Amino acid sequence: MQESVKKKDYFQIIKLLPKLNELVEGKVVEIGRNEIYLDLNGITTGVVRGIELLDESGDFSNLKKGDKILATVVELENEKGLVELSFRSASHKKIWNELEKIAQNKKNIKVKITAANKGGLIVKYGKIQGFLPVSQLKNENYPRVEGGDKNKILEKLKKFVGQEITVKIITIDEKNNTLVVSEKNTDKVPEKGIINKYKVGDIIDGKISGLVDFGAFITFGQGQEGLIHISELAWRRIDHPKDVVQIGDKVKAEIIDITEQGKISLSIKKTIDDPWLNINKKYKLGQKVKGKVLKINPFGLFVELDPLIHGLAHISELSEKPIKNISEIAQVGDILNFRIVSIEPENHRLGLSLKK
């Protein structure tokens, strides 16, 4: 099936393929004694089996063919070539998705304080554990201890255990199970005067104030905050904002959108020349290049040619012979010799081949 996929379509198909740990919706196509098969976008088939059939309610027996249901991707390809799915972890994934939306909309949440340590408070939102650093407490809750004795600070922090507190999310990274929250500025309302001060196209100097899976928050001006989506952080492909920025970094960014509600979207990459505009000066069709394998998926290899330019080696370009397992050809981190077979500057795409 993979060999028959037209090259012009594989970029679109890749977008539809499920990703590891992603929450996906599937249609029930077959129900067995201890397994359920789901159709995923008409592209591939997934299976839920064994203990992974048990969701929080413990009840999946009412499912029938044609029903749609959410599941979490736990393995991209099992021994039968199917996507391995889980109902059990889907509810956990839903909470992470909910938290990401809350962070994106800069809304407050209520969390329960479950423990304290010398660095801050351990909090919980649903089944997700987070951390509230002592430096992110409101002034009235900050433990003031003469001499900064850490043991005395801990004793004061322990008094909060069991309480609910209103916070905002400043860092969220599901992959590393990281949730960091702040009690500061939770009752702050955007001032229209400040919002009206800016317009689309303005270049601002700001400081990275928070990291989430989908981007980075930036503060600038008189306490104004905006979001830089992950796609606007760099011209190259990145897996997480922390790959290019850290909290506290000072950066330049361009305002690319201001909503009626005062939400501001910004871009760092628009302040930097697009490396793809002059790619034909550096790379040519047929040119032999060295590239580092960044990621492997069922359709090929994602390859870094330089820090700004990445390409894709389609599975049909990896060997003259049929390939059963791409990992037999390459591993993440391998540096291989490729040949450039296509360049599409307008689409930021570059095709590579291992064939001689």
N, C-alpha and C positions, 0 to 999 in steps of 0.2 A: 504493500500500500504506500509506504514511504517513498519508494522509487517512482511511483506514478504521480506524485504531487508535482504540479508544475511549479517551476522556480518563481514565476511571477506571482504565484499565490502564497508562497510559503511564509512571507512576512505577515500576511493577514491571518494565516492559520496559526502561526506561533502565538499571536495575540489571544486567540481563543483557547489555546491549550491551558489546562489547569496548572497551577503552580503549587509547589510544596507549601503546606500549611494554609493554603487558601481555602476560604469557605465558598463552596460551589453549590449550585442548584442542579439536581439531576432528576430525570424522569425514570420511574421504576419500569424496567422492561422484563424482569424475571425475578421470581421469588423462590428460593430453595429452602431446604430445611434449616440450614445454618448460614445462609448467605443471601444477599440481595444485590442484583445487578442494576446499575443506573446508566442511562444514556446521558452523556455530557456534551451538550451543544451539537450533537450529531457528528462530532469529531472523533470521540473516543468513548470507551466504556469503562466504568468504574465498578468496583465490588466492595461491599461492606460485609464483613464476616466475623464470626466468633464474638468475642467480648466487645468488639467495636460496634456491634449492633445496638448495644444498650445506651440509650440517651439518658438524660437526667430523670425522666419519668419511668424509664425501664420498660416502656411499652412501644413496640414497633409492630406488633402483631396485626394492627388494623390497616397496615399499608396494603395497597393493591396495585396491579399493573396500571400505569398511566398516571399515578400520583406523583406529584413533584415534592421533593424534600431536600433540605440542606444537609450537607456533609462536609467534613474537613478532609483535605488531601493529606495523607500520611506517608504515601510512597508513590512516586511518579510512575513506576513500572514494577510490578511484582513478577513472580516466576512464570506467570501466564501471559505477561505482556499487558496486564490490565492496571488501571490506576487504583491504588489501594485507598479506600475511604473509611471515615469513621463518623458514626452518629454521636459517639460518646464524647468526642472532643469538640463537636460542632457548637454546643452551647457555650463552651469556654471561648471559642473563636468569636462567637456573636458578641460577647462582652468586649473583646479587644476591638472589634469593628465599631461598636458603640462608642468606646472611649476615643477612637480615632476621629469619629465624626464630632464628638464633643470638643476635642482639641482643635479641630479645624474651624469650628464655629466659635471658638474662644469662650465657651460657656463654662459656668461653674458646676461642680459636682459636690455631693456630700459623701464623705468617706468616714469609716469608723476607725478610730485609733485602737490598735490591738496590742502594741508593745512600744517600748522606748529603748533607745541606746544612746551612747554619748554623742552620736552624730545627729540624732533627730528622732522622728516618730515613724513607726511602722503602721501603715494604714491599709484598709481593704475596701475595694469597691466590688461588690459581688464576691466572686471567688478569686479576683485578681488582687495581688498584694502590691503595694506601692510604698514609696518612701517620701517623707516630708522632712527635708533637711532643717536643722535648727535655724539656719540663716534665712530660711524662707517663711518663718513665723511672723505674724503681725507684731508690731512693736509692743502692743499690750500683752501679748502672750510670750514674748521672748524672755527666756530665763536669765534675769540679771543677777549675777553672782559675783561678789567681790573677789577679785583676784583670778576670776575665770576658772575656779576649781571644777574640773570635769565631773567629779563624783557628785558634787552639789547640784550641778546643772542636770545630771541624770535624775536626781531625786525630784527636781521640779518638773521635769518632763514626764515622769511616771504618773503624775497627778492627772494628766490628760487621758490616760489609758481608759478605754470604755466609752469615751465621749465621741460624738459625731462632730465633724468640722467641715466647713465649706472651703473648697480649694479650687485651683485651676491647674490644668496639666501643663507642665513646662518641658517634659521629656517623655516620649513614649516610643518604645522599641520592642515590639512583640517578639521578634526573632531572639532577642537576648533577655526576654521576660523582664523588661525594665519599664517601670512607671515612676516618674518623679513628679511631685506636685508642690504647689506653693500656696500659702495662705494670703500672700501679699496681693494687693490690687483686685481682690475678688468682688469688691463693691464699686469698682471704678466704672463710670459711664463716659463714653467718648464725648468730647466737646465738639460741637458743630464748628466752632471757630477754628479749631485746630485742623479738623478734616478739610474745611474749605480752603485752608492755606495751601494745600497740595493739589496737583493735577497730574493726569496721566502724562508720562514723558519726563517728569522731574527726576533728577538724579539726587539721591540722598546719601549721607554717611550715617551708618547705623551700627548697632552691635547685636550679634546673635544672642537671643534671650531664651531660646528653647528649641529642642529637636524632637521631631516626630517622624514616623515612618514615611509620611507623604511630603515632608518639607521641613523648613526651618522658620521659626518666628524671629522677627527682627524688631528692635525698638529704635526709635529715632526721634529727632525733634524734641518736643516737650512731652515726652512719655508716650508718644504715639506708637502703636504696635501694628505690624503687618505680617503677612505670610509669604514666604518664598517657596513655591511648590518645588518638589524634587526635580521636576523637568526643567526648572528655570535656574537651578544652581550651577550647572556646568553644561558645556556642549557635549561632553562625553557621557556615556552610560554609567550611572552609579547605582549601587544597591541600597544605600542608606545615606542620608544627609551627612552623617558623621564622617563619611569618606572624604568630604571636601571642606567642611566647616565644623567648628566646635563652639560650645557656649562661651561667650565672652569675646569671640573674634570680632574685630572691627572690619566692616566691609562697605563697599559702594554698591548700590542697587538702584535700578530704575523702576519707578511706579508704572505698572502696566494696566491696573484696573482699580477703580474706586466704586464700590456699590452705594446704593442709596442709604443703606444701613451703616455706612462708614467703614466697611471692611476693605482693607487695602491689600492688593496683591502686588508683589514686586519680583524683579528678576535680576540676578547677578550676571547671568550669561549675556544679557543684552548690553552690558557695559564692557564686554570683551568681544573682540572681532571673531566672527564665525570662522573657525578653521576650515570648514568645508568649502568656503567661497574660493579659496586658492588651492584646493586639494590637488588639482591637475598639475600644479607646478611641482608638487612633491611626489605624487604617485601617478603611474601610467598603467594602462592596460597591458597585461603581459609581464609586468615588472615582478621580479622575484624579491620577496621581502621576508624578514623574520617577524614572527608574531607570537605573543604570549596568550595561551588559552585561558580565558577568564571564566567561562561557563560552558557546560555541556547540556544540550537538550536533545530530544528525539530527532530533531531535524538538522542538527549540526553543531558547530562550535562557534561561540562568540570569542573573537580574538582582538587583542590590543596590539595595534601597530606602533602607536606612540601614545603618550598620555591623553591626547585630544581626539585621536582617530581610532575607531573600532570597526571591525568588519565581521562578516558572517561567512563561514565555510559550510555550505550546504552539504548534507550527508551524501548527495550524489557526486560531490567533488572531493570526497575524502579518500577514495580508493578506486582502482580499476575493477576490483572484485566486489561482489555483494558483501555488505557489512551486517553482521548480526548484532554486534554490540559496539557502540562508538567508543566505549572506554578501552577497547582493544587497540584503537588508533591513537588516542591521546588522553591525557589526564589534565585536570585543572592545574595550571602553573607551568605546563610544558611550553618550551620555546621551540617552534617548528619553522621550517622553511615553506612559505606559501607562494602562490602565484596569483596576482590580481586578475580576476576575470570579468569584473564589472565595477563601474563607478557611477553613482547617482548623487551628485552634489546636492541637488534640490531636495532629495528625500533623505539625505544624510545616511546613505547606504553604500557599502562597499563589499563586493563579493570576492571570496578567496577560494583557492583550490590547492589540494595536496597532490593532485595528479601531475604526472610528468608530461 
